[in-house]
Amino acid sequence: MGENEENDRIHKKGYKREQARALLLSLLADGGWHPSAEIIEEARSRGISHKTLRRAKRGLPISVAMGKRRNGRVLCWYWQLTGPKTRRPVDIFLSVTRWRESGRG
């Protein structure tokens, strides 16, 4: 492989990762929890591989939560873009627990 071909390959990888980052930011912009399977499928429909999507996700403030389980196996995962206005599931759990302990729930 020549030097130009190698540079083109590296440029293409960087471009795909930036596409994946932009897709993640747009799909998760509302701050809600989204099934990862839907995000992965949308990425595939745009020519972005699951591996590229995972690499793009690493550089973003995205929280991951386990969904339903059956027979000890996780059936789905959820992703959320975290920020000052979003809350992690553990924060919600602690808030509900404190509320119940206060005698109001």
C-alpha positions as CSV (number, residue, x, y, z in Angstrom):
1,M,0.0,0.0,0.0
2,G,1.4,3.4,-1.0
3,E,1.7,6.4,1.3
4,N,-1.3,8.1,-0.5
5,E,-3.5,5.1,-0.1
6,E,-2.6,4.9,3.6
7,N,-3.4,8.6,4.1
8,D,-6.7,8.1,2.3
9,R,-7.6,5.1,4.6
10,I,-6.7,7.1,7.7
11,H,-8.7,10.1,6.5
12,K,-11.7,7.9,5.8
13,K,-11.6,6.3,9.2
14,G,-11.5,9.7,10.9
15,Y,-14.4,10.9,8.7
16,K,-16.5,7.9,9.6
17,R,-15.8,8.4,13.3
18,E,-16.8,12.1,13.1
19,Q,-20.0,11.0,11.3
20,A,-20.7,8.6,14.1
21,R,-20.0,11.3,16.8
22,A,-22.4,13.7,15.0
23,L,-25.1,10.9,14.8
24,L,-24.7,10.1,18.5
25,L,-25.0,13.7,19.5
26,S,-28.1,14.3,17.4
27,L,-29.9,11.1,18.4
28,L,-29.1,11.6,22.1
29,A,-29.6,15.4,22.2
30,D,-32.8,15.2,24.2
31,G,-31.0,13.8,27.2
32,G,-33.3,10.8,27.4
33,W,-32.5,7.1,27.5
34,H,-32.4,5.4,24.1
35,P,-32.2,1.7,23.3
36,S,-28.7,1.1,21.9
37,A,-30.1,-1.4,19.4
38,E,-32.0,1.4,17.7
39,I,-28.9,3.7,17.6
40,I,-26.8,0.9,16.2
41,E,-29.4,0.1,13.5
42,E,-29.6,3.8,12.5
43,A,-25.8,4.0,12.3
44,R,-25.7,0.9,10.1
45,S,-28.4,2.4,7.8
46,R,-26.0,5.3,7.3
47,G,-23.0,3.1,6.6
48,I,-21.4,3.4,10.1
49,S,-20.2,0.1,11.6
50,H,-20.9,-0.9,15.2
51,K,-17.1,-0.8,15.9
52,T,-16.8,2.8,14.6
53,L,-19.9,3.8,16.7
54,R,-18.3,2.3,19.8
55,R,-15.1,4.2,19.2
56,A,-16.9,7.4,18.6
57,K,-19.0,6.8,21.8
58,R,-15.8,6.5,23.9
59,G,-15.0,10.2,23.4
60,L,-18.4,11.5,24.4
61,P,-20.1,11.9,27.8
62,I,-22.5,8.9,27.3
63,S,-23.9,6.9,30.1
64,V,-24.9,3.3,29.7
65,A,-27.6,1.4,31.6
66,M,-28.6,-2.2,31.6
67,G,-32.2,-2.9,30.5
68,K,-34.4,-5.9,31.0
69,R,-32.9,-9.2,32.0
70,R,-34.2,-12.7,31.4
71,N,-32.6,-15.9,32.8
72,G,-29.5,-13.9,33.8
73,R,-29.0,-12.4,30.3
74,V,-29.2,-8.8,29.5
75,L,-31.8,-8.2,26.8
76,C,-31.1,-4.6,26.0
77,W,-28.9,-1.6,26.9
78,Y,-29.7,2.0,27.0
79,W,-27.5,5.0,26.2
80,Q,-27.9,8.6,27.4
81,L,-25.9,11.8,26.6
82,T,-25.0,13.0,30.1
83,G,-24.6,16.6,31.0
84,P,-25.6,19.1,33.6
85,K,-29.4,18.6,33.0
86,T,-29.3,14.8,32.8
87,R,-29.3,12.3,35.7
88,R,-27.9,8.8,35.9
89,P,-30.1,5.9,36.9
90,V,-28.3,5.7,40.3
91,D,-29.1,9.3,41.0
92,I,-32.8,8.7,40.3
93,F,-32.7,5.6,42.5
94,L,-31.1,7.5,45.4
95,S,-33.6,10.4,45.0
96,V,-36.6,8.0,45.1
97,T,-35.0,6.1,48.1
98,R,-34.5,9.3,50.1
99,W,-38.0,10.4,49.2
100,R,-39.5,7.1,50.5
101,E,-37.4,7.2,53.6
102,S,-38.6,10.7,54.4
103,G,-42.1,9.2,54.9
104,R,-43.6,11.0,51.9
105,G,-43.7,8.0,49.6
